[in-house]
Amino acid sequence: FLLMIRRPPRSTQSRSSAASDVYKRQIKDYTASPDQRYKILGSKNFKNVVPPGNILHLSNISEKVDAHFFIKHFNQVSKVKAFQYFKNDKRMAIAEFYSTNDAVAILVTFHNFDIYGRYLKIAFSKNSIQYEFSPVYTG
């Protein structure tokens, strides 16, 4: 599974070789990147690869932050629909967004974001928000 993030060209003019070079720089292949978490076949992370969706799994969360911290920062990029910590582990959480595009924007912006010396890990989630369990924070 390889996620390629591509921005559309900024201009509708015909592409010169210079414009083509700019367009090529807007595509990033994460295959050899240290941000690529799924490089070892059969690893724990590899088993958790799921297709892109509107729900993200957050891990390595600092104990110095709360749900409102994430809602405040995430809402600057995409509107948070709901946020919930794992029941027995406050170092992990699930965040739900209104669309897959919103979730992708959050992943690209905040994956490996340094929060009090801990690097936030974000991936698409196979889990969902459990609304029957509280607290569920909405943005």
N, C-alpha and C positions, 0 to 999 in steps of 0.2 A: 504494500500500500504506500503510495507516494503522493503527497499533497503538494501540488504546484499552485502557488499564489501568483496571479498575473493581473496587473492593472491594465485597463484599456489605454490605448495611445491617447495622449492629450489633444492631438490635432487630427482633423479629418483630411488634411492636405495629403497629396500623394507623398509616399515615403521616399526620401532620398537615402543615400547610404548613411548619412549622419543620423537621420531620424530612425532608421532601422537599428543603428547601434544603441540609441537611447531606449528603444522598445525592448531590445534584447537584455539590457541591464535591469529592466523592470521585472524580469522573470528570475526567480531564485529556485535552484534545485537543492533541496535539503538532504540529498542522498549522503554526502560526505560531511555534512555540517555537524558540529557538536550539539546543535539543537535537535538533531534527529534522534528520537528516543527509541526507535524500532529497528536498530541496526543488527541485532543479534537474533538470528532465527531461533525460535523456541524459548526465548527469554520471557520472563514474567511480563515485561512491557509489551512484547510482541503478541502475547496472548490477549491483550486488552485493546488491540487495534479494532476500531469500529468505524463505520462510514461517517462522514460529516453529518451532523444534526444540530438541533437547536439547544441541546443540553451539553454542558461542559463539566468535566471532572477536574477539580482543583486539588492539588496536593502540595505538601511541604509548606503549609500555611504557618506563619509566625503566630505565636500565642499572644502577641502584642496587638493584634488587630481583631476587629469584630466584623460582623456581616455588613454593618453600615459603611465601613471602610471600603469594602468591595463594591457595594451598590453605588456609593458616591463616585468612585473612580471608573467603574464600568459604564455608568450612565453618561459619562463624558464621551464615550465612543458608541455605545449601543444601549438601548433601554433594557434593563433587567426585568424579566417577568417574575422570577422567584429565585430565592437563594436559601439553601439549607445546609447546615453542617451535618456530617455523619453523626449518627446517634452516639457512638462510643469513642469517636476520635475527632477532636476539633482541629486536627491538622489537615483534614480533608473536607471538601464540601462539593455540592452540586449547584450549578447556576443554570437557570433556564432563561432563554431569550425568545423573542417573538419570531425569529427566523434563523435559518442556517447561516445566512449571510451575516447577521448580527453576531452569531457565535464565532464565525471565522474571523471577523474583525477583532473581537476580544482576544482570541487565541493568538493572532498575529501580533497584536499590540502588547499583551501582558505576559506571554509565555517567557519564562526566565527573568521576570521582573524582580528586582531586588527589593524585598520588604524586610527591613530590619536585619539584614545579613542572611536572609533565607531566600533562595531563588524559587519563585512560584512556578510550579509545573502545571500545565493545562493540557488536557486532551479531550477529545470527544468522548461522551459517556454512553455506556450501555444501560446505566441506571436512570431513574427518573425521580422527580421530586415526589416525596411521600407526604401528600397534603394532610393525611390523617395524623401525622406526627408533628408536634410543634417543637421548636418554633420554625415557621416558614416566613422568611422576610420577603416582602415585595418592594420593588423600587418605584 
